[in-house]
Amino acid sequence: MQRVLTSTYAPRSTGRNVFSRLRLWLDLWAERRMLANLDRRMLADLGIDEQAALREAGRPMWDVPRDRDYGGRYGLDR
């Protein structure tokens, strides 16, 4: 049981982390909305096909990519 509740997986309770997580979610939401509004030419400039852009834009804001999820699943330790 102790292995499951390590600091990597245990939720952090500080207010700073809660607000950091909310800020990240809102940033992701805005980025995905902008991505959804790009035309094919703009997507091609970024090297992204239309289907990949639509898949990314359709993800919920709390679905954080691993490279943006600092500190693991529950926290944002920078």
N, C-alpha and C positions, 0 to 999 in steps of 0.2 A: 504494500500500500504506500509506503514511503516513496518508492520510486515514482509513482504516478504524481505525487504532489511536490515535485521538485520545483525550484524557482523558475524553470523554463516553462512549465505548464500551469503553475498556480497563478490565479488572477492577482493582479496588483490592485491595491485599494486606494492608492493616492489620487487625489484630485487632478494633479498634473497629468497623470497618465490617461485619465478619463477624457480630459479635454484634448490631449494630444491625439488620442484615438479618434475622437469626434472630428477634429480638424482634418486628420488624414482621410476619413470617410467622406467628408464634404469636398475635399480636394479631388478625390477619386471620382466622385459623382460629377463634378464640374468638368473634369478632364474627359470623362466618358461621354458626356453630352456634347462637348466640342468635337470629339472624334466622330460621333454619329452625324455631325453636320458637315463634315468635310466631303468635298466632291471627289470623283475618281482621280482627277489630275493631282489634287493635293495629296491624296492617299498614295498615289504612285511616287510622288516626290519623297514621301516618307518610307517607301519600300513596303507598304502594307496593302494587301488586297482587300477588296470590299467586304468579302465574307469574314475575314479575320477582324476587320474593324467593327462590323456589326456584332460579332461574338463578344468582343471586348466591351463594346458599348452596352450590351445587354446584361452584363454582369452586375449584381447588386453592389452597392457602395461598400458594404462590409466584407466583400470578397477581395481581400488585399493580396496583391502579388507578393511572393516571397521576398523579392529584392526590395520591397518597400516596407516590409513588416519587421522593423527593427525591434529586437528583444523578444521575438517569438510571437506566439498566438495571442497573448493577452496584453502585452506591454509594449511600450515604445521607449526603450532605453537607448538614448543617443549618446 
